């Protein structure tokens, strides 16, 4: 009698396979085809080859602005968020009766996510009549409102990202719990200070977790959309200072109905993220230390 187990396994896997093909792989292939076409959602796609990609690099100044804004956001928000997460994790790693309460309090902002409601509240706080602006006015510093100031608008979104450091914090805390306490005892016996201990023990032993958080948070930062959309009312202002790549992609695809152009932008973003991730993993061998491995 033939074994029925493979058939049963395939039967249980079939909903997932169907969903992956219909909801992920299929739309991805469709967008890849549309990236080589002129398509406005209402007429038949017209094949134009690499024209969309050529326009991106040769005749679209706002595309260049969106790339620059996004790179600034990623390079500022990601290190600050990881530094805040690691710093708080180090504090929470110490034994305390209220550790659970503090952990929940710091993690709470991440539970809210980058939702529309959170972005709206954040915009009100930093707006011209918001709490932050009134506080600065009280000490004689007048900015005219952070969300309407081209030099400060991006900083508002960076602060929102850093405020939601709970997820990487929990991962860092779990990594710290796995470091053998004997290493710290030996460091104390040798008379090493806190900085020497942190640099020679904590960072190397935590480096796989740092790599994990770095990759996830970098990808998440590149994909950020809701805060920029809400805080700038969907325009990327003032003066394109919050024109994130994803926001510009949305404008091209769903405001101007240039879906072929937007598809080309989406695939370019995918390729850039894949390339950056590959570079990070490629260089990880130089600074990531795994237990049982000789440190280089």
Secondary structure, DSSP 8 states (H G I E B T S, - for coil): ----HHHHHHHHHHHHHHHHIIIIIHHHHHHHHHTTEE--SSS--EE-TTHHHHHHHHS-HHHHHHHHHHHHHHHHHHHHHHHHHHHHHHHHTS--TTHHHHHHHHHHHHHH-S-HHHHHHHHHHHSTTSHHHHHHHHTT---S-GGG-TTTHHHHHHHHHHHT-HHHHHHHHHHHHTS-HHHHHHHHHTT--HHHHIIIIIHHHHHHHHHHHHHHHHHHHHT--HHHHHHTTTTT-STTTT--HHHHHHIIIIIS--HHHHHHHHHHHHHHHHHHHHHHHHHHTTT---TTS---
